[in-house]
Amino acid sequence: MGINQSNILTMSAEAYIDKKASRTDFGYYFVGVHVNKRFSDNAVASALEEFAKAVPDNAEVVADFRTSTSVAHSYYYVQMSGTALVPKKDQK
């Protein structure tokens, strides 16, 4: 798994950085993460697992998480996106 699901946030990247600014002095790389999948069952759980796997391993959190789900012809269509914040100190 790329990231713990508890670190997938709906708050904006800017709000997260502002909240952490008083405790850290390093910056972040912003990485867009997007998943578009069709599922026949357990759509939300399966889609969230797929999304978490798509997040870079060294990401601290995913901010500004958004999801959209629709149903057609017995399938769930799930779109998820967010911004992974990767600390610059972790990049080589």
Summary of the structure (lengths in Angstrom):
residues: 92
radius of gyration: 14.5
end to end distance: 21.4
largest distance: 50.4
contacts: 249
relative contact order: 0.32
helix: 28%
strand: 41%
